[in-house]
Amino acid sequence: MTDLRRGYLLGIGAYVLWGFFPLYFKQLRAAGPVEILAHRVVWSLLTVTLIVTVLRRWRAIAELRRTPGKVAAIALAAVLIAVNWGTYIYGVNSDRVVETALGYFITPLVVILLGVVVLRERLRPGQWAAVAIGAVSVIVLAVDYGRLPWIACTLACSFGLYGLVKKRVGLPPADGLLLESAVLALPAAIYLATLQSSSFGTAGGLHTGLLVFSGIATVVPLLMFAGAANRIPLYGVGMLQYIAPILQFGLGVFWFHEPMPAARWVGFALVWLALGIFSVEGFAHLTRQRSTAVHAGVGAGSPAAPSVRPHDTQTSTSASGGSA
């Protein structure tokens, strides 16, 4: 098996697992969203601690004490991922799986806007069109819901910002998740220790086992995604990222039978149109860059044209990676 094929298999596997997360978290409804989040943090920390020990990464992690700026960024990332996880769990267990899917559909568009606002990037016309259509879709859905789809917006904004912070820090996935979980572990442990009516150990063996397993369920797809990102081009990761929200949307509509009136279908159709424009425009831009690089190499008489890697394009066109 080639490294590229292995990368795509890992990526597909990660996004399929994330796509079926609603089925998993629905089984934990006996616990409240905050209790589920606290258990997810604690068991993730224990799981990733074992992985970091096996990988012998403790020395590299200890070196971070010399870079307080990175430590502060990790703390910020921890807060953002806690908001994302907590909102997602609440959305799933309040029967709003479709809205959580919307959040991950619009995340790439939020990433584009963050590129403009934070990184001062200049958007191409196709990107502006995608953002504009995405904004219209949110307005249509807000009218349909009778409120701003705040779960979707919170998921998209928190994960977009999380991806931006993670990009700036540049830590390996296991290292980053360990430190983020460590930041959240103390308040999570205090919450669980002082919880008056904990479901842990009282709501049945299956429920307790699923709470413990939430650490593995969190870490495994993340590491699979990391393996994929190291093997396949960034535009490939960008295409794969739609697998998870498509599956979540399908579960919300066809498995959990959440309502989808006509106006909601129109809103989602606009989101999908925006993502189609975003994807096609990004791929066309990448193709033009590669063609320019090839012609420049030939014109210079070089034996081989310089490669243009996908991550050399604008930051805002990249996928944040990960989900739920």
N, C-alpha and C positions, 0 to 999 in steps of 0.2 A: 504494500500500500504506500502510495506516495505521500510525502509530507503535506502537500496541498489537499489531497483527499482526506487525510486524517484531520486536517484543520477544519474542513467543511463539516465533517461528521461530528466533531466536537462542538462546533458552533450550532449546528442544527439540534444536537442533543441538549445543549444548554438552553436554547430558546424554547424548545418543546417542553422541557421541565418547567421553565418559568410560565409558559402558557397554561399549564395545567395546575398551577398554584391555587387557583380558586377552589378546586376540588379538595385540596389539602386543608386550606384554612377554614373551609366550611365545616370540616370535621371537628374544629376546635371551638365551636360556638359556645360550648358550655363555659368557656373562659371569656372574659371581656377583652376588647382589643388591646388595652394597656397590659393586661396580664400576659396575653399571647406575645406581645412585643418584648416584654421583659424576659420571658423564657427564651425567645429567639435570640436575644442578645447574649444571655448567659451561656446557653448551650453552643452558640456560635463561637464564643470566646474559648470554651473548652475544646471544641473541635479543631479550631485553627491553631490553638496552642500546641496540640499534638502534632499537627502537620508541620508547623514551624520547627518543632523539636526534631522531627524526622529529617527535615531539609537542612538542619543546622544553620538556621538563619538568625540566631540570637545575637551573634556578634554584630551583624549588619544593623539589626534593629537598635542595639545599644549605642551605635555610633550616632543615631539621630539626636541624642541629647546635646550634641554640639551644634545642632541647627534648630534653634528655638522657633524660627519662622515656619519650618516644616511641621513642628509639633503643634503650633497654633493652627495651621491649615488642617492638620489631621483632626483636631478637636472640632473645627468647623464642619469638616466632612462628616464626622460622627453625628453631629446635630442634624445635618441635612438628611442623612440616610435614615436616622431615627424618625424624622418627620415623614419621609417617604414610606418606610415600612409601616408605621402606625396608621397613616392615611389609607394605605392599600388594604391592610387588615380590616380597618373599619369599613371601607367601601365594600369589600367582599362579604362581610358578615352583616351588612345592612342592606343586602340585596341590590347592590349597585355595581355589579360586575361589569356591565356594559360601560358604565362611566369610568371605571378604572382602566378598561381597554382604551377608551378615548384618551385618557391621560398619556398612555404610552404611544398612541398614534401621533399625538401632537408634540411629543418630546423633541423630535428632530427640528421642528419649526421653532420651538423655544430655544434650542441650541443655536440656531441661526441668529435669532434676536440677541442672545447673549454675546455672540461674536461681534455684533454691531455695537452694542452698548458697552461691553466690558473691554473687548479687545480692539475696538475701533476698526473693525473690518469693513470693507466695502462690498456690498452685495451686487451680484449680477442681476440683470433684469428677470431671468427665470426664477431666481431665489426670491426676489421681491414679489413676484406673482404668486408663488407658493405661500409666502407669509400672508399676503393679502387675502387669498382664498381661505387660508386657515383661520384668519381673524373673522371673516364672514361666517364660517362654519360655527365658530364658538358663539357668535351672536344669534344665529339661527337656533342652536341648541339651548341657549339661555332663554330664548322666547318660549321654546317648546317645554323646557323644564319648569318655567316660571321663576327661575333663579339662575344665577351664574353656576355652571357646572364646577363647583369649587373642588370637588374631589379630583376631577381630571386636571384642573389647573394647578392644584397643589402638587399632585404627582409629577406633572410635567416640569414645573418650575423647580421643585426640590431636586429632582433627578438631573435636570439640566445643570443646575448650579453645582451639584455633587460631582458630575462629570468634569466640569470646568476646574473645580478645586483639585480633583484627583489628577487631572492632566498637569496642573502646575506642580504638584508634589512629586509625581513620577515614581511612586513606590511599586514594587511587585505586588500583585493582588493579595497573596497570603499575608505579607507584611502589613499592608494597608488595612485589611480587614481585622487583623489581630489588634492593631493599635486603636482602630475605631471602636471595636467591641470593648476594649479595655477602658476607653473613655466612658462608655455607656454602662459598663458592668456594675459599678458601684451603686449608682442610683437605681438600676434595675434590680440588683440584689436586695437593696434596702426596701424597695417597693414590695418585692415578693415576700420578704421576711415580715413585713408589717401588714400584709394583706389579711383582712378579716375573714373573708370567705373564699379561700383559694380553691380552685378546681383541681389542683395538682394532687393526685392520690385519692381524690374523693369522687371524681366523675367517671371512674372506671379505668381499668388497666390500659385499654386501647387509647383513651384520651391522654393519659399520662405518658404512654409510650410515644405518641405523636408529638407531644410537647418537647420531650427529650430529643426526638429525631429532628426537630426544627433546626437544630444546629447543623446537622449533616445536610439537610435539605437546602440550607442557605449557602453553605460553603461549596458543595460539590458542583452545582451549575456555574458558580463564579469561577472556579478553577478550570472547568471545561471551557468557559468563554475565554479565559486568559490563554489557554492552549490554542484556541482557534485564532485569536487575535495575533498571536505570534507566528502563525503559519499562512494566513490568507490575507489578500489585499484588503485595505480598509473599505473599498467600495463593496467587497463581498460581505464584510461584516454589516455594512449599511443595509444591504438587501436582506440579510438574515434577520435583522432586528425586528422586522414586521411579523415574523412568525408568532411571537408571543402575544401581541395584542390581537392578532387575527384569531388565535385559539381562544383567548379570553372572551372576545366578542362572541364567538360561536357558542361558547359555554353559556354566556349570559343570556343569549337569545333562545338557543335551541335546547339547552339542558335545564337551565334555571327558569326559563320562560319569563324573563323580564320584559316589560312592555316596550314595544317599539312602534309608536305611532308614526304616521307618514312624515310629519315634520322632522322627527328624529332620524329617519332614514335619509331625508334630504341633507340634514346636517352632517351625518357620517359620509354621505356621498361626496360632499364638498371637501371633507377631510381627506378622503382617499384620492380625490382629484389633486389636491394640493401636494400630497405625498408622491403621486405619480409624476407631477411636474418637477418636484424637487429631485426625485431619483433620476429621471431622464436627463434633466439639465446637468446634474452632477456628473453622470456618466459621460455625457457629451463633452463637458468641460475637461474631464480627465483625458478623454481620447484626443482632444485638441492639444492638450499639454504634451502628451506623449508624441504626437505627430510633429509638433514643433521641436521637441528634443531630438527626435530622429533626424529631421532635416538639418538641424543645427550641427549635429554630429557628422552627417555626411558632408555638409558644406565645409566643415573644418578639416575634412580629410582624415578624421579619426577612424581607427579600425572598428570601433564599436560605439554606437550611440549611447549617450548617458541615459540612465534609466530615470524615469520620473515616478517616484513612489506615491501612492495615494495620499499618504500623510503629509506630503509636501504641498498639498492644496490648502485652501483656507480651512482654518480650524472649525469653523461653523458648519462645514459640510460633513464633518465626521460624525459617526454614531457614538453616542455616549457609552453604549454597551451595558449589558446587564439589565435587570428588571426586578420589580416586585421586592 
